[in-house]
Amino acid sequence: MSRFSTVLIVIMAGCGPGALNENIEFLLTVFWPQTGVCGYVNASLDPVSICWEQ
């Protein structure tokens, strides 16, 4: 198994797949603001903080 796969499994086990998905969507809205998602920053800070608290 590659190092990337191992790291991804560990992150998903710690954060859960839902939080990982929210983090990816949050990064997309940060780097590409023209996605049209409004108010997403506030909603995305919750799973980000939950993931990093663990």
ZAGUMI-708515 format. One line per field, with one value per residue (C-alpha): residue number from 1; y, x, z. Coordinates in Angstrom, 2 decimals, padded with zeros to 5 digits, always signed. Last residue first. Layout:
# ZAGUMI-708515
resi <- (NUM:...)
py <- (Y:...)
px <- (X:...)
pz <- (Z:...)
END
This chain:
# ZAGUMI-708515
resi <- (54:53:52:51:50:49:48:47:46:45:44:43:42:41:40:39:38:37:36:35:34:33:32:31:30:29:28:27:26:25:24:23:22:21:20:19:18:17:16:15:14:13:12:11:10:9:8:7:6:5:4:3:2:1)
py <- (+014.93:+018.72:+019.03:+017.12:+018.95:+022.31:+021.50:+020.00:+023.26:+025.70:+024.50:+026.00:+029.41:+029.31:+028.09:+031.29:+031.30:+028.54:+030.06:+028.07:+031.42:+031.33:+028.76:+028.29:+028.79:+027.17:+024.10:+023.92:+023.89:+021.14:+018.99:+019.66:+018.78:+015.47:+014.67:+015.49:+013.10:+010.34:+010.27:+012.44:+009.93:+006.92:+009.11:+010.68:+007.29:+005.85:+008.84:+008.58:+004.89:+005.50:+008.29:+006.09:+003.43:+000.00)
px <- (-009.05:-009.25:-008.09:-011.07:-013.60:-012.13:-012.41:-015.87:-017.10:-015.22:-017.15:-020.51:-018.95:-017.02:-020.00:-021.99:-022.65:-021.60:-021.24:-018.16:-016.56:-014.57:-012.13:-009.26:-011.34:-014.49:-012.51:-010.82:-014.22:-015.49:-012.46:-012.93:-016.63:-015.78:-013.26:-015.88:-018.35:-015.75:-014.96:-012.37:-010.05:-010.72:-010.78:-007.44:-005.85:-007.16:-005.83:-002.42:-002.19:-003.28:-000.71:+002.06:+001.33:+000.00)
pz <- (+017.34:+017.45:+013.83:+012.42:+014.58:+013.57:+009.89:+010.39:+011.98:+009.72:+006.71:+007.67:+008.24:+004.95:+002.91:+003.17:-000.55:-002.95:-006.40:-007.41:-008.34:-005.10:-006.56:-004.07:-000.91:-002.33:-003.37:+000.01:+001.73:-000.57:+000.31:+004.02:+003.80:+002.12:+004.86:+007.48:+005.86:+005.45:+009.14:+010.80:+012.42:+010.20:+007.09:+008.02:+008.73:+005.46:+003.50:+005.14:+004.27:+000.70:+000.29:+001.69:-000.88:+000.00)
END
